[in-house]
């Protein structure tokens, strides 16, 4: 599976404070989970099924 990188702009002070309460690994895990939720909400099931079959049934 090929991976891509996403960059977003976010308030520096808020991000700094967030990192005080959550480490970078957990932050990345939570952001990936939110992207997966958006994917499942907006991409039709039949399209997701086709992509999942190409990946061998795994999702990130």
C-alpha positions, 0 to 999 in steps of 0.5 A, a space after each residue: 500500500 502506498 502512503 501519502 503525506 497530508 499537511 494542514 495549518 493549525 494554530 501554533 499555540 494550540 498545537 504546542 499545548 496539545 502536544 503537552 497533553 498527548 505525545 506525537 505518536 498518539 496524536 498521529 494515531 488519533 488523526 489517522 483514525 479521524 481520517 478513516 472516519 471521514 473516509 468511511 462517511 464520505 466514500 460510498 461502500 462499494 468504492 471502499 470495497 473495491 479499494 479494500 480488495 486491492 489492498 488485501 482487505 486492510 485499512 489504515 
